[in-house]
Amino acid sequence: MANNQQPYDVGYGLASVSITSGVTIVATTGCSYHGITVVASATRSTVYVYDSISAASGNLVDLIVVSTTAGILADKFIPVYAKHGIVASVTGTGLKGSIFFGPKG
């Protein structure tokens, strides 16, 4: 790679996307996954983060189980490169949070 960059190097800073219950398409191209924050959850919820572009399938990148306790931060010391993109799938209700990723441009 040019300039000794690794696949997980972030060229354009961090971006975030809000997530709630259901499936959220975060990114549709290769990018680096940096983690997730959860600020609220009405029920026990599970957040699945996939390397995928359209559905809750593909390679599992992260799995976070959330109780009704708010204030969870699950960040990656070394970002995970998602070759295809990032999709989040949330089970449970009332979850509010954000996924952080480094878009490639």
C-alpha positions as CSV (number, residue, x, y, z in Angstrom):
1,M,0.0,0.0,0.0
2,A,1.1,3.6,-0.6
3,N,3.0,5.4,2.1
4,N,3.3,2.3,4.3
5,Q,-0.5,2.4,5.0
6,Q,-2.2,-0.6,6.4
7,P,-5.7,-1.6,5.3
8,Y,-7.1,-0.2,8.6
9,D,-5.5,3.2,8.3
10,V,-8.1,6.0,8.4
11,G,-7.6,8.5,5.6
12,Y,-10.5,10.8,6.3
13,G,-11.1,10.7,10.1
14,L,-14.0,9.0,11.8
15,A,-17.7,9.0,11.0
16,S,-20.6,7.7,13.0
17,V,-24.1,6.4,12.2
18,S,-26.9,6.2,14.7
19,I,-28.3,2.7,15.4
20,T,-31.6,1.6,16.9
21,S,-33.5,-1.8,16.8
22,G,-33.5,-3.6,13.5
23,V,-30.9,-3.6,10.6
24,T,-28.9,-0.5,9.8
25,I,-26.6,-0.2,6.8
26,V,-23.6,1.8,8.1
27,A,-21.2,1.7,5.1
28,T,-21.4,0.1,1.6
29,T,-17.7,0.1,0.8
30,G,-14.6,-1.1,2.5
31,C,-13.9,0.8,5.8
32,S,-12.4,0.4,9.2
33,Y,-14.7,-0.4,12.2
34,H,-13.8,1.4,15.4
35,G,-16.5,0.5,17.8
36,I,-19.9,1.3,19.2
37,T,-21.5,3.3,22.0
38,V,-24.9,2.6,23.5
39,V,-26.6,5.3,25.5
40,A,-30.0,3.6,26.2
41,S,-31.7,0.2,25.9
42,A,-35.2,-0.6,27.1
43,T,-34.7,-4.4,27.1
44,R,-31.7,-6.7,26.9
45,S,-30.4,-6.3,23.4
46,T,-27.7,-7.8,21.2
47,V,-25.8,-5.8,18.5
48,Y,-24.3,-7.8,15.7
49,V,-21.8,-6.0,13.4
50,Y,-21.2,-7.6,10.0
51,D,-18.8,-7.1,7.2
52,S,-21.5,-6.9,4.6
53,I,-23.2,-4.3,2.3
54,S,-26.9,-5.1,2.4
55,A,-28.1,-7.6,5.0
56,A,-27.5,-9.0,8.5
57,S,-25.1,-11.7,7.1
58,G,-21.5,-12.1,6.2
59,N,-18.5,-12.2,8.4
60,L,-19.2,-11.2,12.1
61,V,-17.0,-8.3,13.1
62,D,-18.3,-7.6,16.6
63,L,-21.0,-8.8,19.0
64,I,-22.1,-6.7,22.0
65,V,-24.7,-7.8,24.5
66,V,-26.4,-4.9,26.2
67,S,-28.5,-5.1,29.4
68,T,-30.8,-2.2,30.3
69,T,-27.8,-0.3,31.8
70,A,-26.8,2.6,29.6
71,G,-23.4,3.9,28.9
72,I,-21.6,1.1,27.1
73,L,-18.5,1.9,25.1
74,A,-16.9,-1.0,23.1
75,D,-14.1,0.5,21.1
76,K,-11.3,-1.2,19.2
77,F,-7.7,-0.5,20.1
78,I,-6.8,-1.6,16.6
79,P,-9.7,-1.0,14.1
80,V,-11.1,-3.9,12.2
81,Y,-11.1,-3.6,8.4
82,A,-14.5,-4.5,6.9
83,K,-13.7,-5.3,3.2
84,H,-17.3,-5.0,1.9
85,G,-18.9,-2.5,4.3
86,I,-20.6,-2.5,7.7
87,V,-24.1,-3.6,8.6
88,A,-25.5,-3.6,12.2
89,S,-28.3,-5.8,13.3
90,V,-29.9,-5.1,16.7
91,T,-32.3,-7.4,18.6
92,G,-34.3,-6.1,21.5
93,T,-36.1,-2.8,21.8
94,G,-35.3,0.8,22.7
95,L,-31.6,0.7,21.9
96,K,-30.0,4.0,21.0
97,G,-26.4,4.1,20.1
98,S,-23.8,4.9,17.4
99,I,-21.2,3.0,15.4
100,F,-17.9,4.6,14.6
101,F,-16.0,3.9,11.4
102,G,-13.3,5.3,9.2
103,P,-14.6,5.7,5.6
104,K,-12.2,5.2,2.8
105,G,-12.2,7.8,0.1
